[in-house]
């Protein structure tokens, strides 16, 4: 399974700490607000907003918080205007990185992101330096003890998935087009198959295997970036052993 999915599922399992919930809510509210501003406040006609609301509900965000965020986005309530920025750069071992930002102060944020990267063995690059190494796609992860491989493959492909990988010892990874992920997810859920992770993300075309100090630095860099209030998502093309991730993140 891809390094990104290993990271995402490992983090998901450890995301129950209450101390992280407030920060998670802040980022989700930003995403809802911007989604509503760009595509309108009706989730039925705004797939990005619909996905943000669904994720917020999964995090048990109160309905009033979601409603206020939408109203700020549509202008019905006063709110901060956020700018979306994509930073590109490099991590330890020459890994390629994309950092999705949502900020009301670009100059402050770029300075802070540059500092985080340099502190953990990385650096910012020019626009376009690594973006070509990624493509946008849907990524669905299912634990192997929750589904039969042949059944899952058949269901996924019939629902419109592009591919399914089973090289990870513990999980299947289903890849879809960005607009097809939600449909595949609904089909699997209707069949009672639990989903460990489902998101539209930036999927690397190739991976860089990291071990030792580079692997530890990379994981600490990912944590530091994701802990920043203005960082919405981080994508990187590393491949690190699951046991190393669990040890460092533990």
C-alpha positions in Angstrom: 0.0 0.0 0.0 1.2 3.5 -0.7 3.2 5.4 1.9 0.5 8.1 2.0 -2.3 5.6 2.8 -0.1 4.0 5.5 0.4 7.4 7.1 -3.2 8.4 6.8 -4.7 5.2 8.3 -2.1 5.1 11.1 -2.9 8.7 12.0 -6.6 8.1 11.7 -6.4 5.3 14.3 -4.5 7.6 16.7 -6.7 10.7 16.1 -9.1 10.1 19.1 -7.1 12.3 21.5 -9.4 15.1 22.7 -6.5 17.6 22.6 -6.4 17.2 18.8 -10.2 17.7 18.3 -10.2 21.5 18.6 -7.5 21.8 15.9 -9.3 19.4 13.7 -12.5 21.4 14.0 -10.7 24.6 13.1 -9.4 23.1 9.8 -12.7 21.6 8.9 -14.5 24.9 9.5 -12.1 26.6 7.2 -12.7 24.0 4.5 -16.5 24.3 4.9 -16.3 28.1 4.7 -14.2 28.2 1.6 -16.2 25.4 -0.1 -19.4 27.3 0.5 -17.8 30.5 -0.8 -16.6 28.9 -4.0 -19.5 26.6 -4.8 -22.5 27.8 -2.8 -24.1 26.6 0.4 -26.1 23.7 -1.0 -24.2 20.5 -0.4 -26.4 18.7 -3.0 -24.9 20.9 -5.7 -21.5 21.3 -4.2 -19.5 18.0 -3.9 -16.6 19.7 -2.1 -18.9 21.1 0.5 -20.7 17.8 0.8 -17.4 16.0 1.5 -16.4 18.6 4.1 -19.7 18.3 5.9 -19.5 14.5 5.9 -16.0 14.6 7.3 -17.1 17.0 10.0 -19.9 14.8 11.0 -17.5 11.8 11.3 -15.5 14.0 13.7 -18.7 14.7 15.7 -18.7 18.4 15.0 -21.9 20.0 16.3 -24.4 20.8 13.6 -24.5 24.5 14.6 -20.8 24.8 13.9 -21.3 23.4 10.4 -24.3 25.7 9.7 -22.3 28.8 10.9 -19.3 27.9 8.7 -21.6 27.6 5.7 -23.2 30.9 6.4 -19.8 32.6 6.7 -18.9 31.2 3.4 -22.0 32.4 1.6 -21.8 35.8 3.2 -24.9 35.4 5.4 -22.6 35.9 8.5 -19.4 37.9 8.7 -16.2 35.9 8.6 -12.5 35.8 7.7 -11.5 35.6 4.1 -9.1 32.6 3.5 -6.7 32.2 0.6 -5.9 28.7 -0.7 -2.2 28.1 -1.6 -0.3 25.0 -2.7 3.3 24.9 -1.6 5.8 22.4 -3.2 9.0 21.2 -1.7 11.3 18.4 -0.6 11.6 16.3 2.6 14.3 14.1 3.9 15.8 11.6 1.5 14.7 13.7 -1.5 11.0 13.0 -1.0 8.5 15.2 -2.9 5.9 17.1 -0.9 2.7 19.1 -1.6 1.4 21.2 1.3 -2.2 22.5 1.0 -2.6 25.8 2.8 -5.6 27.9 3.8 -4.6 31.2 5.4 -5.6 34.8 6.0 -2.0 35.9 6.1 0.2 34.4 3.3 3.4 36.1 4.4 3.2 34.8 7.9 2.3 31.3 6.8 5.0 30.8 4.2 7.7 31.9 6.7 6.4 29.4 9.3 6.1 26.6 6.8 9.7 27.2 5.5 10.9 27.1 9.1 9.2 23.8 9.8 10.6 22.2 6.7 14.2 23.4 7.3 14.0 22.2 11.0 13.1 18.7 9.8 15.5 18.2 6.9 13.3 19.6 4.1 13.0 22.8 2.1 10.5 24.7 0.0 10.8 24.6 -3.8 9.6 26.6 -6.8 6.0 26.2 -8.0 5.8 23.2 -10.3 9.0 21.5 -9.0 7.2 18.4 -7.8 3.5 18.8 -8.6 4.0 16.7 -11.8 4.9 13.7 -9.6 1.3 13.5 -8.3 -2.2 13.0 -9.7 -5.5 13.6 -8.0 -7.5 10.5 -7.2 -9.8 8.8 -4.8 -8.2 6.5 -2.2 -10.3 3.9 -0.3 -8.7 1.6 2.3 -10.4 -1.6 3.7 -8.9 -3.8 6.3 -8.2 -7.3 5.0 -10.0 -9.0 7.9 -13.2 -7.1 6.9 -13.7 -8.3 3.3 -13.0 -11.1 0.9 -10.5 -10.1 -1.8 -12.4 -11.4 -4.8 -15.7 -10.0 -3.6 -14.2 -6.6 -2.8 -12.5 -6.4 -6.2 -15.7 -7.3 -8.1 -17.8 -4.8 -6.1 -15.2 -2.0 -6.5 -14.7 -2.5 -10.2 -18.4 -2.7 -10.9 -18.9 0.5 -9.0 -16.4 2.3 -11.2 -13.0 1.9 -9.4 -9.8 2.0 -11.4 -7.8 -0.5 -9.5 -7.3 -2.4 -6.3 -4.0 -3.1 -4.6 -3.4 -5.9 -2.1 0.3 -5.8 -1.5 0.0 -4.5 2.0 -0.3 -7.4 4.6 -3.2 -5.8 6.5 -5.2 -3.6 4.0 -6.6 -3.4 0.5 -6.3 -0.1 -1.3 -8.9 0.9 -3.9 -8.1 3.7 -6.4 -10.7 5.7 -8.2 -11.1 8.8 -10.3 -11.7 11.9 -8.0 -15.4 12.1 -8.9 -15.9 8.4 -8.5 -14.8 7.8 -4.9 -18.1 8.7 -3.3 -20.0 6.2 -5.5 -17.6 3.3 -4.8 -17.7 4.1 -1.1 -21.5 4.1 -1.0 -21.6 0.7 -2.8 -19.1 -0.9 -0.3 -21.0 0.6 2.7 -24.3 -0.7 1.3 -22.8 -4.2 1.3 -21.7 -3.8 5.0 -18.0 -3.5 4.3 -16.3 -1.2 6.8 -14.0 1.4 5.3 -10.9 2.4 7.2 -10.2 5.5 5.1 -11.8 7.3 2.1 -10.5 10.5 0.7 -9.7 12.4 -2.5 -6.0 13.0 -2.4 -2.8 13.6 -4.4 -1.4 10.2 -5.2 2.3 9.9 -6.0 3.3 8.2 -9.3 6.5 6.9 -7.7 7.7 6.4 -4.1 11.0 7.0 -2.2 11.8 4.3 0.4 13.0 5.8 3.7 14.7 4.0 6.6 16.6 5.0 9.7 17.0 8.7 10.5 15.4 9.8 7.2 12.3 7.9 8.0 12.1 9.3 11.5 12.7 12.9 10.3 10.1 12.5 7.6 7.4 11.4 10.0 8.2 14.2 12.5 8.1 16.6 9.6 4.6 15.4 8.6 3.4 15.7 12.1 4.8 19.2 12.5 3.2 20.4 9.2 -0.2 18.8 10.0 -0.1 20.4 13.4 0.1 23.9 11.9 -3.3 25.7 11.9 -3.1 26.8 8.3 -2.1 23.4 6.8 -5.1 21.5 5.5 -3.4 18.5 4.0 0.1 17.2 3.3 1.0 14.8 0.5 4.4 13.1 0.1 5.8 10.2 -1.9 7.6 8.4 1.0 7.4 4.7 1.7 8.1 3.8 5.3 7.5 0.4 7.0 4.3 0.3 9.1 6.2 -0.8 12.2 8.5 2.3 12.0 5.4 4.6 11.7 3.8 3.1 14.7 6.9 3.3 16.7 7.5 7.0 15.9 3.9 8.0 16.1 3.2 5.9 19.1 
